[in-house]
Amino acid sequence: MNQQWIEVGGRRLEAARWGRGGRAPILLLHEGLGSVALWKDFPEALAEASEREVIAWSRQGHGWSAPYEGLRGIDYMHQEAELLPAIQMALGISKAHWFGHSDGGSIALIAASRFPNLALSLILEAPHVFVETITKAKISLAALDFLKSDMGERMKRYHDAPEHLFPDWCRTWLSAEFSGWNIETSAAACRQPTLLIQGMGDQYGTMEQLDRIQRCMPQAIRLELDDCRHSPHFDSRDAVIAATCTFLDGKD
């Protein structure tokens, strides 16, 4: 892994790169509470199997990137999507295959609709296009666990300020205003080849997320994984890597 720092909008963000190759790289967009370090050994394994460079960065307020001041709005994923051109420019890449997990998948959909020339394809793990009751229920339980357990201390291995990141993320998702959040119109505007991946036991969402995306994006193909929860790249890593490599075969 090669670590680096990039500057976007006057803010210093951590990034990392694995592997190398002559074809377009894979850009990882992490989940709502993710960071570079929380991808663990998945990027290295994906880089080796795909023979492509794999690149990740931590969004502001995540990992060791610049802190996020204030509170995020219900449009925070749209705001992150607007940064993708600057992120890729800072990383020195013009186009990439976007691999987004959870919030990262949603951000990828929004950005791909706004900047179609930046994303060659989309690989989306457990993406959200609308807010489900099951999602809010699980986040509510996680919020209680954060207050009653050592979760905050454990998160300090991966984030500089989990005491701000976690409550702010929960507050946004559990707010009444966020209940109507929906990005199906963004999905409908995407034309990129798309692979959808979701675990059958995903505790944060149902297959209706993929059903709605496929209605908007008839070009999308899907992979449903048994004995798999919200993080397929951990729970079913070999299957995710194999499906990703097959999907990318023949593409730039």
Backbone torsions as a table, in degrees:
resi	resn	phi	psi	omega
1	MET	NA	132.2	174.9
2	ASN	-108.0	115.7	179.8
3	GLN	-87.4	150.2	176.0
4	GLN	-154.5	169.6	175.8
5	TRP	-121.6	138.4	175.8
6	ILE	-122.4	158.3	177.6
7	GLU	-119.0	125.4	-179.6
8	VAL	-134.6	121.3	-179.6
9	GLY	62.0	31.5	-179.5
10	GLY	77.4	9.7	-179.0
11	ARG	-117.2	139.7	-177.7
12	ARG	-89.2	123.2	-178.2
13	LEU	-121.4	141.0	177.7
14	GLU	-82.0	148.2	178.5
15	ALA	-145.9	164.7	178.4
16	ALA	-152.0	152.9	-177.6
17	ARG	-134.2	142.8	178.5
18	TRP	-129.7	140.7	173.7
19	GLY	69.1	-172.3	177.8
20	ARG	-160.2	167.2	179.4
21	GLY	172.6	160.5	-177.1
22	GLY	-83.3	-10.5	-178.9
23	ARG	-94.8	172.4	-177.3
24	ALA	-58.6	141.6	-177.8
25	PRO	-76.7	169.3	173.0
26	ILE	-104.7	124.9	-179.5
27	LEU	-104.7	121.5	-177.9
28	LEU	-91.6	129.2	176.4
29	LEU	-113.4	113.5	-170.1
30	HIS	-77.6	168.3	-177.8
31	GLU	-71.9	-178.2	-174.7
32	GLY	-61.0	-30.4	178.4
33	LEU	-118.1	24.9	-175.1
34	GLY	-89.3	180.0	178.3
35	SER	-167.5	175.1	176.4
36	VAL	-54.7	-50.4	-175.2
37	ALA	-64.6	-29.0	-176.5
38	LEU	-75.6	-8.3	170.0
39	TRP	-73.5	-18.0	178.6
40	LYS	55.0	-128.7	-174.6
41	ASP	-94.3	5.2	-179.6
42	PHE	-61.7	-45.7	-178.3
43	PRO	-59.0	-40.6	179.8
44	GLU	-63.4	-43.4	179.8
45	ALA	-65.8	-39.9	179.2
46	LEU	-66.8	-41.3	179.0
47	ALA	-61.9	-42.8	-179.4
48	GLU	-66.1	-44.2	-176.6
49	ALA	-71.1	-38.3	-176.0
50	SER	-86.7	-16.4	-174.8
51	GLU	57.9	38.1	175.8
52	ARG	-128.2	156.6	171.2
53	GLU	-72.6	138.1	176.2
54	VAL	-116.0	131.7	-174.1
55	ILE	-128.2	138.9	176.1
56	ALA	-136.1	156.7	171.9
57	TRP	-144.7	159.5	176.5
58	SER	-99.9	126.5	177.9
59	ARG	-65.5	161.5	-179.5
60	GLN	-54.7	134.9	-178.3
61	GLY	86.6	-4.1	-179.9
62	HIS	-113.7	153.2	178.3
63	GLY	54.2	-129.4	-179.4
64	TRP	-110.4	16.5	175.7
65	SER	-71.7	170.6	-179.7
66	ALA	-53.1	143.5	-179.4
67	PRO	-66.2	154.2	176.4
68	TYR	-100.2	117.4	-179.7
69	GLU	-90.0	147.2	177.3
70	GLY	79.7	-159.9	-177.4
71	LEU	-117.5	140.7	178.5
72	ARG	-73.9	150.7	177.0
73	GLY	-93.8	174.2	-179.2
74	ILE	-69.5	-11.9	177.4
75	ASP	-97.7	21.7	-173.0
76	TYR	-61.5	-33.1	179.6
77	MET	-71.4	-33.5	174.1
78	HIS	-65.1	-40.3	178.1
79	GLN	-63.2	-41.6	178.2
80	GLU	-65.4	-38.0	179.2
81	ALA	-61.6	-35.8	-179.8
82	GLU	-65.3	-19.2	-178.3
83	LEU	-86.0	-10.7	-174.2
84	LEU	-57.5	-41.1	177.0
85	PRO	-59.3	-42.7	179.6
86	ALA	-68.7	-36.5	177.4
87	ILE	-61.0	-48.8	-178.5
88	GLN	-66.1	-37.0	178.1
89	MET	-63.6	-43.8	179.7
90	ALA	-64.6	-31.5	178.7
91	LEU	-82.4	-9.5	177.9
92	GLY	79.1	28.1	178.6
93	ILE	-125.0	141.2	-179.2
94	SER	-92.4	-38.0	-179.6
95	LYS	-139.9	155.3	179.8
96	ALA	-158.0	164.1	168.9
97	HIS	-90.5	124.0	-174.3
98	TRP	-94.4	124.8	177.2
99	PHE	-113.1	104.1	-175.9
100	GLY	-113.3	135.3	179.3
101	HIS	-110.9	125.4	175.6
102	SER	55.7	-116.8	175.7
103	ASP	-53.7	-37.9	179.4
104	GLY	-63.4	-33.9	175.6
105	GLY	-67.8	-39.8	177.9
106	SER	-65.4	-43.1	177.9
107	ILE	-61.5	-40.4	178.7
108	ALA	-61.6	-42.1	178.4
109	LEU	-61.7	-46.3	-179.7
110	ILE	-61.6	-48.2	-177.2
111	ALA	-66.5	-37.7	-179.3
112	ALA	-65.9	-30.3	176.6
113	SER	-74.7	-30.2	-178.3
114	ARG	-84.9	-37.6	-174.3
115	PHE	-129.5	70.7	-172.2
116	PRO	-62.0	-22.3	-178.0
117	ASN	-82.3	-8.1	-178.3
118	LEU	-86.5	-32.4	-175.2
119	ALA	-105.3	119.9	177.3
120	LEU	-77.2	-33.2	176.8
121	SER	-160.3	169.7	-179.1
122	LEU	-126.7	129.3	170.1
123	ILE	-117.5	112.8	-169.9
124	LEU	-118.4	116.6	177.1
125	GLU	-99.4	123.3	175.0
126	ALA	46.9	48.4	-179.6
127	PRO	-74.7	156.6	175.4
128	HIS	-112.6	132.4	171.1
129	VAL	-118.4	-8.9	172.9
130	PHE	-153.8	168.5	-175.6
131	VAL	-95.8	120.7	179.8
132	GLU	-99.4	154.5	176.9
133	THR	-60.2	-40.6	-179.1
134	ILE	-61.5	-34.4	-179.3
135	THR	-67.6	-47.9	-178.9
136	LYS	-65.9	-36.2	179.6
137	ALA	-64.2	-43.3	-179.5
138	LYS	-68.6	-38.9	178.2
139	ILE	-65.8	-36.3	176.9
140	SER	-61.0	-42.2	178.0
141	LEU	-65.7	-40.0	179.2
142	ALA	-64.4	-37.6	179.1
143	ALA	-63.2	-39.8	177.0
144	LEU	-67.0	-39.7	179.1
145	ASP	-63.1	-37.6	179.3
146	PHE	-61.0	-38.5	-178.9
147	LEU	-73.8	-31.5	-170.9
148	LYS	-101.1	-10.0	-174.2
149	SER	-123.2	-172.9	178.1
150	ASP	-93.4	23.6	-177.8
151	MET	-55.2	-42.6	-179.6
152	GLY	-59.4	-42.1	178.6
153	GLU	-65.7	-40.9	179.3
154	ARG	-66.2	-35.0	179.4
155	MET	-68.1	-19.8	-179.9
156	LYS	-67.3	-12.6	174.2
157	ARG	-72.2	-18.8	-173.9
158	TYR	-122.9	-14.3	-176.4
159	HIS	-137.6	144.8	178.2
160	ASP	-72.5	-35.7	-174.8
161	ALA	-137.6	65.5	179.8
162	PRO	-63.9	-25.1	-179.5
163	GLU	-65.8	-18.5	174.0
164	HIS	-100.0	-44.5	-175.4
165	LEU	-59.5	-52.5	-172.7
166	PHE	-65.7	-52.8	-179.9
167	PRO	-61.1	-34.8	-178.8
168	ASP	-68.5	-42.3	177.7
169	TRP	-62.8	-45.1	178.5
170	CYS	-62.1	-45.3	-178.8
171	ARG	-56.9	-42.8	-178.7
172	THR	-63.9	-51.3	-176.2
173	TRP	-66.4	-29.5	-177.1
174	LEU	-91.8	-3.9	-178.8
175	SER	-70.8	150.3	178.2
176	ALA	-62.6	-34.8	-178.2
177	GLU	-65.0	-32.6	-176.2
178	PHE	-78.1	-15.3	-177.5
179	SER	-58.9	-28.9	-179.5
180	GLY	-92.3	5.3	-179.6
181	TRP	-60.8	134.1	-177.7
182	ASN	-158.5	131.9	-179.3
183	ILE	-122.9	28.9	177.7
184	GLU	-63.4	-32.2	177.2
185	THR	-65.6	-34.2	175.8
186	SER	-66.3	-43.8	179.1
187	ALA	-60.4	-40.4	-178.1
188	ALA	-65.1	-23.0	-179.1
189	ALA	-87.7	-6.8	-178.1
190	CYS	-84.8	136.9	179.4
191	ARG	-118.5	0.4	-176.2
192	GLN	-70.2	149.3	169.0
193	PRO	-56.7	137.0	-171.3
194	THR	-138.3	134.3	172.9
195	LEU	-113.1	124.3	178.9
196	LEU	-105.3	132.1	-177.5
197	ILE	-129.7	130.8	176.4
198	GLN	-152.1	143.1	176.1
199	GLY	-81.3	141.2	178.7
200	MET	-64.7	-25.0	180.0
201	GLY	-103.1	22.9	-179.0
202	ASP	-56.9	119.7	-177.5
203	GLN	-82.3	-7.7	-177.7
204	TYR	-109.8	-0.6	-179.0
205	GLY	-173.0	161.0	-179.6
206	THR	-108.6	175.6	179.1
207	MET	-68.3	-10.1	176.8
208	GLU	-62.7	-26.9	175.8
209	GLN	-59.1	-49.3	-179.7
210	LEU	-68.9	-36.7	178.7
211	ASP	-58.8	-44.8	-178.3
212	ARG	-68.4	-37.9	178.1
213	ILE	-63.9	-44.2	-178.6
214	GLN	-65.4	-31.4	175.2
215	ARG	-65.7	-33.0	178.8
216	CYS	-83.6	-29.0	-173.6
217	MET	-128.2	81.1	-177.8
218	PRO	-61.7	-16.7	178.9
219	GLN	-77.9	-11.0	-175.7
220	ALA	-74.7	142.0	171.5
221	ILE	-113.1	159.8	-174.1
222	ARG	-134.0	152.7	177.0
223	LEU	-127.7	116.5	176.6
224	GLU	-104.5	130.2	-172.1
225	LEU	-117.0	125.9	175.9
226	ASP	-73.3	157.6	177.0
227	ASP	50.9	42.7	-175.7
228	CYS	-140.2	136.4	-178.6
229	ARG	-105.2	-137.4	-169.0
230	HIS	-79.8	-12.5	-177.6
231	SER	-122.3	77.2	-177.8
232	PRO	-56.7	-31.6	-178.4
233	HIS	-68.5	-13.2	170.9
234	PHE	-102.1	-50.5	-174.0
235	ASP	-68.0	-32.9	-177.9
236	SER	-136.9	52.6	-170.6
237	ARG	-57.7	-46.7	-176.8
238	ASP	-61.1	-41.5	-179.6
239	ALA	-66.8	-39.5	179.4
240	VAL	-66.0	-44.5	179.9
241	ILE	-64.7	-43.9	-180.0
242	ALA	-62.4	-43.9	-179.5
243	ALA	-66.2	-38.4	179.0
244	THR	-65.2	-44.9	-179.4
245	CYS	-64.0	-42.2	178.3
246	THR	-63.2	-44.1	179.5
247	PHE	-61.0	-39.1	-177.0
248	LEU	-83.5	-11.3	-178.5
249	ASP	-59.5	127.9	179.8
250	GLY	87.7	-8.0	177.4
251	LYS	-92.0	159.5	-178.7
252	ASP	-53.2	NA	NA
